[in-house]
Amino acid sequence: METAILILAAGNSSRLGEPKQLLNFEGKTLLKHVVEEALKVSKSVVVVTGSNHFQISKEIENLQVKIIENMNWNEGMGSSIKIGVNQLLDLFPTVENCIISVCDQPFIKAPVFSELIQKQKDSQKGIVASKYSETLGTPVLFTKKYFKDLSELSGQEGAKKLLPKFKDDIAKINFEKGEIDIDTQSDYQKLIQ
């Protein structure tokens, strides 16, 4: 069963003064790190860009990923998921699952993606979410039966909007470091100290 990984990298990071996708952590950009980790698990990797499209695309142009530009990135994360999922099956027709990830969680590694896939196989649930600090979040795996719901998302909240609606079909994996993401200069300074 083929699993695609959809990486959201569309935001403009105005609070950081530069694209957070291109912030350096442990010798590479946050974006390049998550893309390389995704490619260890899947050959069906899609990156959705938006603001700073050309600069961000250039960072990963030599990697074996599909890049989609979301011209409406300022409408929120939901619009990036929508455009990514809507094009996913055209790009990879045999995909049965999709992991939605972000590029600002520096501790996402291939084993996290693999654990989501394995948990879905073991549980046969339609959604497998990461859990940290008693919160469900990204990365999160959705089986194909949820692709239509994902393709109808809009707004800032993104896929989290679906989780309460389908709580009986959710399995969870622990990913405590998932609560660490880069939204402010302060977040980044703590990370690199």
Backbone hydrogen bonds, N-H to C=O, Kabsch-Sander energy under -0.5 kcal/mol:
donor,donor_aa,acceptor,acceptor_aa,energy
2,E,94,T,-0.6
4,A,97,N,-2.7
5,I,44,S,-2.4
6,L,99,I,-3.4
7,I,5,I,-0.6
7,I,46,V,-3.3
8,L,6,L,-0.6
8,L,101,S,-2.6
9,A,7,I,-0.6
9,A,48,V,-2.9
16,L,13,S,-1.9
17,G,13,S,-0.9
18,E,13,S,-0.6
22,L,19,P,-1.7
23,L,20,K,-1.6
25,F,28,K,-3.1
28,K,25,F,-1.2
30,L,23,L,-2.0
31,L,21,Q,-2.6
33,H,29,T,-2.5
34,V,30,L,-2.1
35,V,31,L,-2.5
36,E,32,K,-2.6
37,E,33,H,-2.2
38,A,34,V,-2.3
39,L,35,V,-2.4
40,K,36,E,-0.8
40,K,37,E,-0.5
41,V,38,A,-1.6
42,S,38,A,-2.4
45,V,43,K,-0.8
46,V,5,I,-2.7
47,V,66,K,-3.0
48,V,7,I,-2.8
49,T,47,V,-0.7
49,T,68,I,-2.9
50,G,9,A,-0.6
50,G,51,S,-0.8
51,S,10,A,-2.3
53,H,50,G,-1.2
56,I,52,N,-2.6
57,S,53,H,-2.9
58,K,54,F,-2.0
59,E,55,Q,-1.0
60,I,56,I,-0.7
60,I,57,S,-1.0
61,E,57,S,-0.6
61,E,58,K,-0.7
63,L,60,I,-1.9
65,V,63,L,-2.2
66,K,45,V,-2.5
68,I,47,V,-2.8
70,N,49,T,-3.1
70,N,68,I,-0.6
71,M,69,E,-0.9
73,W,70,N,-1.4
75,E,72,N,-2.3
76,G,73,W,-1.8
78,G,155,G,-3.1
79,S,76,G,-1.0
80,S,76,G,-1.0
81,I,77,M,-2.3
82,K,78,G,-2.5
83,I,79,S,-2.3
84,G,80,S,-2.1
85,V,81,I,-3.0
86,N,82,K,-2.4
87,Q,83,I,-1.3
88,L,84,G,-1.2
89,L,85,V,-0.8
91,L,87,Q,-2.1
92,F,88,L,-3.1
95,V,92,F,-1.8
96,E,2,E,-2.9
97,N,2,E,-1.7
98,C,142,F,-2.7
99,I,4,A,-3.0
100,I,98,C,-0.6
100,I,140,V,-3.1
101,S,6,L,-3.0
101,S,99,I,-0.6
103,C,8,L,-1.0
108,I,105,Q,-1.5
112,V,109,K,-1.4
113,F,109,K,-1.3
114,S,110,A,-2.7
115,E,111,P,-2.3
116,L,112,V,-1.9
117,I,113,F,-1.9
118,Q,114,S,-2.6
119,K,115,E,-2.7
120,Q,116,L,-1.9
121,K,117,I,-2.0
122,D,118,Q,-2.7
123,S,119,K,-2.8
124,Q,120,Q,-2.7
127,I,169,D,-1.9
128,V,141,L,-2.3
129,A,171,A,-2.5
130,S,137,G,-1.5
130,S,139,P,-1.0
131,K,173,I,-2.3
132,Y,135,T,-2.5
135,T,132,Y,-2.1
137,G,130,S,-2.5
140,V,100,I,-1.9
141,L,128,V,-3.2
142,F,98,C,-2.7
143,T,126,G,-2.7
144,K,96,E,-2.2
146,Y,143,T,-2.3
147,F,144,K,-1.8
150,L,146,Y,-2.4
151,S,147,F,-2.3
152,E,149,D,-1.1
153,L,150,L,-1.4
160,K,157,E,-0.9
161,K,158,G,-1.6
162,L,159,A,-1.9
163,L,159,A,-0.8
163,L,160,K,-0.5
166,F,162,L,-1.3
166,F,163,L,-0.6
167,K,164,P,-0.9
169,D,166,F,-2.4
170,I,167,K,-0.9
171,A,127,I,-2.8
173,I,129,A,-2.2
175,F,131,K,-2.7
178,G,175,F,-2.4
179,E,176,E,-1.4
180,I,177,K,-1.4
181,D,179,E,-0.8
182,I,104,D,-1.5
183,D,181,D,-0.8
188,Y,184,T,-1.9
189,Q,185,Q,-2.5
190,K,186,S,-2.3
191,L,187,D,-1.9
192,I,188,Y,-2.1
193,Q,189,Q,-0.8
193,Q,190,K,-0.5
